[in-house]
Each structure stands twice: as C-alpha cells, then as structure tokens.
Amino acid sequence: MGEVIDKTILSDEECARCIYSPFHYSESKNKLKREAFLPKAGDDCISLLRLRYCNYDYCINHGLKISNPPDKIFCVIAVLTQNILTALNENFDTDELKASIVYSPMNGNDYVDTKIPVYVDDANVSTPMHADIKYNKIVKIGEVQTQMRRYASELCKRVKYAKISDIKNGVWYQKAEFDENNK
Amino acid sequence: MCTYTFKLDDKLVERVRPAFRDDYAINEWLQSQLETFVRQFAEKLAPRKNKSNKLTDRILELSNLKENWDGYGAVKMPTKVISNCKAFVNALTKYKIKINANDFSPTPYGTIVVDVNTPKGVISFEIGTSQLGYFTEFEGSSNRHSDGINTDFQEIPEEVKTILNV
C-alpha cells in the first residue's frame, strides 16, 4: 500500500475544480462564472481534486470523462486553497455563511467512510484525492440563494484558472489575486 | 398585396419626367424606390426582433436541460422557474432594460440567474419558484442585495425599480 491520504487539508494545499463551458465559464468573456461554485439541490458540497495527490494530467483526464460536447465542454481548471476560503469567511459581510475544504474520498459516486484510512493507490477507492468545498447550508430546489451566490462571486475573483490547453505552458489567469491570498 | 395612396407635387414630377418614356415608367420607378426604402427600414428593425428571439431561445435552452446537465448532479429546471423567467424578462423589456442572452445562467439547484449590465456595474438577479433575489456589484459605490422578494414576476418589484433606475 502507498501513502495514506491526509485527512487534514493544509491551508496552502492546492485543490482543482474542473470547469465546463458554457455553464461554468464564458468563452467570449474568458471569465469564470460563479455558478461553478454552487452546490446541487439538497446538497452543500462542491467537488474538488487535491493536487497534493494527483497532477494536472489526472485532472484533465477526470474532466474529460464528464465532458459532453457540444452541450458541456471541459475547458478550464480552477485552483483554490483553504487560505482563500478562510480569508473570505473572515471578510464576508455576514457571519451566516461559511465554507471550507474538507477531506472526502469517493468510490464511484459514493463517499467513503472518513474513519477508514484511505491510501493513494487504494484498490477500493476510485478517487482517493477527492475533496469538497463544504458550505454550512444545504440548498433547496428552486430557492434563491443570494448569500451563497455573493460568496461564490467573491470566490471566483480569488481562484486562479487556466485553459486546459495552456496548463503545461503555465498560463494562469488571476494568479496575482491567488498568490495574494496564499502568501 | 396592399395598396397605398401618395400625393406628389406635380412640379417635382415634371422635373423628372424627361428621364422616363411615360407615366407608367414613372410609376414603376416610384414603386421600386419605395420597396427599397421599406426593405432597408425593415432590416434596420430586424436586429431588435433577433435579440428578442435570442432571449426566447436561451430560456427554451434552459428549460430543455436534463438532470445532471453539469455532470455534478444538477437538477432539471422547474417549470415554474421557467415561466417566472419569461414573465421577468417581459417585465424588464417593458422598461427597455437591455439583457443579453449570454448573461442567463442556470444554477445546479434549479434557479435562473440573469446578470444585467448597467453603467454602474452588474446587477445579478436570481429567479426562483416564488422569489426574486438580487445583489449588485457596483464599482466604487455602496452595494445592495436582497435574500428574496416574494413576487409573481409580472411586474418589477418597487425595490428593484429603484436599483434599475426605472
């Protein structure tokens, strides 16, 4: 067995979110949409991949599996850290809404019991490097979520992101803002 | 085919008569000139119609989204949200608020976001089954938001009219 996956998300640990056009990203404006950081109905989580336990090639392959052109095109990887969420939690103008990155390995579509140790090369866990942005609020179907949208909008301005074709060349957008939050 | 009657100044017609073989030729020429003019005017009006069609197409596109359209388990758009969105767009159009079809976005939990660009910045609306939420992202001025106004979406709520300056 390889290394055990750390249950603690480090403050500067980079986590990736696969972003799809057109719903999460505007090709014409080259801009992330806040909707990329909103959970589904009945949920409070948004999937991430921990770059401490995988590389960009893995993220790209993962994203391409979900890609379904022309309706849903995997085009961008966004990267964030716990530091960014901590700063947002402190500066957001209401104490009611918070978010943090949590350890949440997955096997297929099922979460793995977090009490069980999970290994990098675990045969029983398909996505050991999975993590979630977890809000302190579950959203309901058809119910407006102004606070969460405002939060997601601010988050969008702080993450760094790159087109999948540019990742190897190191072309990142909003890198300065990202670095500022991870000093 | 419709028939329209026009009155022309005789002296004016006399000035162009030498260029035509007879009155019938003048009539034909006037007919073709008028047609060209009306066609050009119709083309000028066409973009407005196209824009409205684009909005309708975009709402239709959102209503056709299937379960899990984002690959992360997003829900199908509730029909009530779609009808509210149509009503809200109609209400905004009445006040000549410019909306771009690309600024409509679905959320994974079944609401529709409409971002309206204003000279001050963006007003982001969210249309739910029974409420309208919004927040502003204005540069250098105080921002406002609402966690949800109960509305039937037929009319723009007064609070929102103030934000939109209408």
Interface residues (C-beta under 8 A of the other chain):
Chain A: Y20 F23 H24 S26 S28 K33 E35 L38 P39 K40 A41 D43 I46 S47 I66 S67 N68 D71 K72 V139 K140 I141 G142 E143 V144 Q145 T146 Q147 R149 R150 S153
Chain B: W69 D70 G71 Y72 G73 A74 V75 P78 K80 V81 N102 S105 P106 T107 P108 Y109 G110 T111 V113 S124 E126 I127 G128 T129 S130 Q131 L132 G133 Y134 F135 E137 H145 S146 D147 G148
